Amino acid sequence: VIRPFHQELAHFALHAREGCVLWADGEHGFNPYDFAELNLARGFDADWGAERLLVKRCMTPFQWDTVLTKHIAEKLLATKACMVLAAPYEALFSTDELSDWEREDYVDFSLRHLKELAKRHEVPVVLSVDMGLWSRTYPTCAWKAYESADHRWTIEPLAKGWRATAVLTGERIESEPLRQ
């Protein structure tokens, strides 16, 4: 359900800000065809912004940790970014390949590291987390992610777009409807 929102968020960042979107993809959720369709639906060429959307896909929790704690930092030194998206943040940290203490250590370190990168490079780092699921399966990790976030939003699909609602303030942002 949330994958199309990630596409929309990346699309918006590319159109609204200068720089690249660095997408750490933890479940192969980026679909270039969907991105092209979104561009066309918004009145742009299919490949508009594609050279500024940098996707790094991961398949194991160890690759995920390396991307979150090393590769993103290296890329931010070399490239101006308008957003970093880690989606879904919890998926690869929730595999059976990790013991609970390993999972918690990876989550602790990556959260602190990403928060520092956001401040140092003045770039929003968006962690997309299924808090309902993670709270049931790994509540300690879910709580750490919740507490480390500067802003928390819930996302819901609309008939022709998305609505994001700020958890603390109730502020709402709705996407523009897609043209047919």
Secondary structure, DSSP 8 states (H G I E B T S, - for coil): --HHHHHHHHHHHHHHSSSEEEEEESSS---HHHHHHHHHHTTS-TTTTGGGEEEEE--SHHHHHHIIIIIHHHHHHHS-EEEEEEETTTTGGGSTTS-HHHHHHHHHHHHHHHHHHHHHHT--EEE---HHHHHHH-HHHHHHHHHH-SS-EEEEEETTEEEEEETTT--EEE------
